[in-house]
Amino acid sequence: MKETELSEKHHLYGLPEKYINSCILGIGGMKEVLICTDRVSRRRVAVAIPRHNTPEECQKFLEEARLTSRLEHPNIIPVHEIGTTSDGKPYFVMKLASGLTLAKIIKKLREQDPEFLKRYTLNVLLDIFQKICKAVEFAHSKNICHMDLKPENIQIGEYGEVLILDWGLAHEFDTIQPEISPEKTQKVRKLDYTQDGLVKGTPEYMSPEQAHGINSSRTPQCDIYSLGAILYTMLTFHAPIGGKTRDEIIQNAADGNILPIRKRANGGREIPLVLQFIVFKAMNRAPSKRYKTVSAMERDIISYQLGFPTKAEKAGVFTKVLLFLKREHLQMTLAMALFFICFIFVVFLLAKIHYKNEELRVYESSILEPAHTIKPPQ
């Protein structure tokens, strides 16, 4: 498309003259995202505009833009500019993320694509997960919850870049978090709904309290649950919650009906038991029994990768000893080899000493033995 054609198209959205539209990147429930060229910086950027120009939608849109702009972190999509179009709509400009979403990568892994299976090993996926954790932990340090963490909202670059996208449902929480009673996360026949009549988020990855539409429950524990669900998907290549309809999936999420990991494993890929413990601790139906912070969950992932016991598995003495032997395998092998060499040397030395002592004893006995009595001639 020529630049003159782009300029004409640009006027359809009322963006400033320096932004030239090239194409639509995506359309969501609340906003439309365009790929544009910035004439001044000469770079391609993503420009988001609200789909509807109602005061409520514009206010929510601006809240997303302002919350995201506060989150300056290497693993969070950066906001470059916030402004207003010629027809009064707000817009904000973001970095144009490259690569594939985690959802597309997992789809390729589920299809047993050889290239993706070779590139995205378990350790590589866990490294990606750690970067996701770091971004969410940073957001929580700013009192912001994402509330819609899922593989579709995580972009993986060609060179290992990880970006969390779409903070449209992000919520600023109080430092003093309300206690969620266990009764509110038990099975129910009919779900409660939020004030606007909708359970917002992606059902397969939302926490039970979020599925119930409990507004007061929008806390970091919801994101921790979603991180557990993402880890579940990275291990099995499937979502943790099933159902034929959205309502059924929401109900299963509210009831905590997580599909067993062993039955979801794909392609014969072994799923370590320790990682299963981590997943189910993060996805516990009771928020109080999940990880207290995202960093605590990340530390368990690091502990697993380094061969240390995790908090989730509650390792006993025997397990800790086995992990120590496995972790220090090379050092233990060298130590055992050195011990064996020293043992052989000591045995050889003791044998030599014993042999010398025996020779000395024989020699001494031959010297000290009384001479034979010579009988006089008869």
N, C-alpha and C positions, 0 to 999 in steps of 0.2 A: 504494500500500500504506500502510495507516495505521500510526501509531507503535506502537500496541499489538501489531499483527501483527508488526512488525519486532522488537519486544522478545522475542516468543515465538520467532521464528526465530533471534535472536541466541544463545539458550541452546543451540542445536544445536551451536555451535562452541566454547562455553565461553569466549568473549571477556569482558573486563571490562565492567561495566555501562555504561560511558560510550560504548561502541561499539555502534551499532545497525546490523545488516546490512540492506542493501537488495537486493543481487543479486550473482550470481557474475560477475566480470569475465572470468575465464579460468582454465582448468585446464591445467597443464603436466605434464611427467613427474615433477617432484619436488614441486611445490607448487600450491596453489589460491589464487587471489587474489579477494578480495571487495571490493565497493564498500560502504563503511560511512559512517555519519554520526557524527562526534565530538560528543557532547552538550556537552562543555565549550567547545571552540573553535567549535562550530557550523559546521564545515566538513566537506566530504566527503573521505574519504581512501581509500587502497587498503590493505587488510590481507592479508598473506600468511601462510598456515599450511601446514605440510607435509602432503602427501597421506597419508603413512604414518607411524605413530608408532614406528618402529623406532629404536634408538639411533643406528645409522649414518646414517639419513636425517635425523634431528633434528640430529646433529652437523654434517652438510653444510649443512643449512638455516641453522644458527646461524653457520657460517663465512661464508655468503653475506651474512647480515644484518650481521655485524661488519665484513666487508671493505667492503661498500657504505657503511656509516655513516662509514667513514674517508675516503670520497671526497666531500668537500664542494666541489662545483664546479657552476657554473651549468648545465652541460650533462650532468650526471649526476643520475639520480633520487635525491632526498634521502630518508634514513630518519629518521623522527620519533621512533620508540620501538621498543624490543625488550622483549618480555615473555613470560609463560607463561600459557596458558589454564587453566581450572579442572580440565581432565583431564590436565594436565602437558605439553601440546604447546607448543613455542615458537611465537611469532608475531612479526612486525614490521610496523610501520605506515609507509607511504610516502606521498609526494605522489600525488594522483590526477592522472595525466597526461591532458591533453586533446588533441584533434586527431586526426591520422591517422598511422599508421606509414609509414615511408618505402616499405615494400613495397606498401602500398595506393596511394600516390601514383604509384609506378612502374607499377603495374598500369593506372592510369588513363591515364598517358602512353603506355603500350604500346597501349592501346585508342584512342589518338588523341582523347581527350576535349578538346574545344576550350578549355574553361575551365582545365583543368590545363595544357595546352600553353602557354596565354597567361601563366599565373601562374608556372609553374616552368620558366623559361628556363634555358639552360645556365649563365649567370652566377649565377642564384639557386641552382641545384643545387650549384654550386661553393662558394658562400657557406655553404650547409648543410654541405657536406663539410668545410670548414675548421673549423666548430664541432665536428664529430665528432672531427676530428684533435686539437683542443685538449683535449677531454675525455679521449681515450685517452692523449695525452702526459702529462696531469696524473696519470692512474692509474699510468702507468709511472714517474713521479717518486716515487710511493709504493710502488714495487716490486710493482705489481699488474697482471696481464694479464687481459683480459676473456675471451679464448679462445672467444667465441661471437658475434663481431661479424657482423651481417647486417642487411638492411633491416627485417626484422620486429622487431628489438630497438632500433629508432631511432624515436622519436616526434617528429613535427613539429607544433607548435602553430599555431593560427590566426594568431598574430601573429609567427611566425618563431621561436618557441622550439624548441630542439633538445635532446632528452633521450635519453641512452643507458640502456636498461632491461636487466633480467634479467642479473644478475651471478652466476648460479647456478654457472657453470663457472669463475668467476674463480680465479686462481691467484697466490699470492705467490711471486715468483721471487728467486733470489740475484742480488746485484749482479755477481758473477763468473759470466758465462754460459758454459755448455759449448759447445765447438765441435761442430757437426754435420757429420760426414764426408759428402762428396758421394755416397758409395756408398749411404748410407741414404735418399737421395731419388731414387735411380734406379728404373727400372721393375722391378717384381717380379711374380711370378705369384700369390703368396698374401700377403696383408697380415699384418703383426704386429698384435697387439691389446694394449690396456691390460690391467692386472691384473684388472679386473673383466669382461674379455671383450668390451668395447664400445669402439668409436671414438666419442668424445663430441664433439658439436658438429654443425654443419650442413655436410654434405659439399660443397655448392656454394661455400662460403666458407672452408673450412678449408685450411690450408697442407699441402703434401705431407708434411712431417714429422709434422704432427698426424694426417693421414690414416693414416700408418703406425703411429700409436699409440705413438710414442716419448715416454715420460714426461719424459725429460731435455730434450726439445726445447721445453717449454712456456716460451717466452721472448717478449720483445717482438716478435721477428721474425715470430711467428705472427700477432699483431695487425696488423702492418704488411702482411703478405700479405692478410689479410682486408679491410683498408682498400682495398688495390688492387682486390680483388674487388668491393667495394661501389662504388668509382668506376667500374669496368667496367660494372656494372649501371645506374648513374646515366647513363652515356653511351649505352648500347645498349638499355636497358629489358629486358635479359635477364641471367640468371645466366651466369657465365663457364665453368662446368663443366656438361656434359650427361651424360645416361645414362637408361636406362629403369628401372633399379632402384636402390635405395640402395647396394647393393654395387657396382654398376657405376659409380655416381657417385663413391663413395669410391675405387675403383681409379683412375678418371680423375684425381681430385684428387691421389692419391699419385704418379701418373705425370706430373703437370703437363700434362695434355692440355687446354689452354685453347683454347676456340673462338675463331677469328680475329675480331677486332672488326669488320672491314669486312663480314663476312658476317652479323653480328648487328645492324647498324645498323637502326633502325626508323623508319618514316615519312619517310625521306629526310633525316633530320636529320644535318647534316654533323658528323663527329667530328674535331676538329683533330688532326693528326698528333702534335703536342707532347704532348697528353693521353694519346695511345696509348703514347708513350714512358714517361710517368709510370706508367701502369698496369702495363706489363710490367716495369719496374724494380722496382716494389713486389711483383709476383707472380713474381719470378724463382724458379725451383726451388731454387737454392742460397741459403740464408739470408744468407750472407756477401756476396752480390751485390745484395741488396735495400738499401733505404734504411737507414742506420744507426739513425736515430731517426725518430719520427713528425714532429717539427718540420721535419726536412730535407725530407720529402715535402710538408708544408704550404707550406714556402718555395717549392718548385717550382710549386705551384698559384698562389700569390700572384704569382710571377714571370711565369707565363703570363698571368694576368689583367691585369697592369700592362704587359705587352709586353716583358719582359726575357727573355733566354735562360735555359733551365733546365739543371740538372745532368744530368737524364735524357737530353736530346737530344744532349749534347756538341756544342754549336753551334760551327761554324767562324767565321772572320772574316767571310765573305760573309753568313752568316745573322745574325750580330751587327749588321752594317751595315744589313741589311734591317729588322731589328727596331727598330734605332735610328731609321731613317727613318719607319717606321710609328708608333712610339711618339711621336716628336716631330713628327708630321705637321703639326699646327697651327703650331708654332713654325717648322718648316721652310718652310711655306707663306708665313708672314709675312716670314721672312728672305729668301726668294726674291723676294717682292714688293718688299721694301725694296731689295734688290740691283738688281732690274730698274729701279726708279725712279731709283736713284742712277746706274745705267749710262746711262739715257736722258739724265739731267741732265748727266753728264760729257760724253757725246757731243755734246749740244747746246752745252755750254760750249766744247768744243774746236772745234766747227764755227764758233761765233761768233768765237772768237779767231783762227781761220784766216782767216775773212772779213775781220776788222779788219786783220790783218797784210797781207792781199792789197791792201786799199784803201790802206794806208799805203805799200806798195811802189810801187803805181801813182802815188800822189801824189808820192812822193820822186823817182821816175824822171822825172816831168814837170817838176819844179823843177830837178833837177840836169842835165838834158839841155842840151848847149851850144846857144846861140842860133844861128839861121841867119845865115850871113855875107852881109852886104849888099854886093853888087857895086857899085863906083862907075860912074857913067854913062860911056859910051864917048865 
